[in-house]
């Protein structure tokens, strides 16, 4: 179970988030702003074991573009929680 650093980072307008699941499980991949407020839920579903890649287009849950700044992405599964930081520059 691991979560890679997003790439590119810093990014504009999209970035990729890669992770690896050691077993099939329900996962949630969520983006938070610097204040800890939820910006976007990218994934909330059961996924198969193995490498995964998700692209974020710097939009929130309502489809609006988010501001330049630091964001955090958090992966949660039955195996635990992992979090990393990324930077959006416009």
SULGI-V115083 format. One record per residue. N is the residue number from 1. RES is the residue in one small letter. PHI is phi in whole degrees, 0 to 359 (none if undefined). Layout:
BEGIN
n={N	N}
res={RES	RES}
phi={PHI	PHI}
END
This chain:
BEGIN
n={1	2	3	4	5	6	7	8	9	10	11	12	13	14	15	16	17	18	19	20	21	22	23	24	25	26	27	28	29	30	31	32	33	34	35	36	37	38	39	40	41	42	43	44	45	46	47	48	49	50	51	52	53	54	55	56	57	58	59	60	61	62	63	64	65	66	67	68	69	70	71	72	73	74	75	76	77	78	79	80	81	82	83	84	85	86	87	88	89	90}
res={x	x	x	x	x	x	x	x	x	x	x	x	x	x	x	x	x	x	x	x	x	x	x	x	x	x	x	x	x	x	x	x	x	x	x	x	x	x	x	x	x	x	x	x	x	x	x	x	x	x	x	x	x	x	x	x	x	x	x	x	x	x	x	x	x	x	x	x	x	x	x	x	x	x	x	x	x	x	x	x	x	x	x	x	x	x	x	x	x	x}
phi={none	211	232	273	292	298	214	292	209	293	226	185	258	231	217	252	240	255	209	230	255	277	211	297	198	287	230	229	239	235	256	235	274	296	274	85	275	293	257	204	261	278	218	210	199	280	234	283	297	117	289	227	218	236	254	249	259	61	243	269	296	262	89	275	295	269	281	304	155	270	229	241	239	234	254	236	209	295	276	137	230	225	218	220	250	216	232	260	237	254}
END
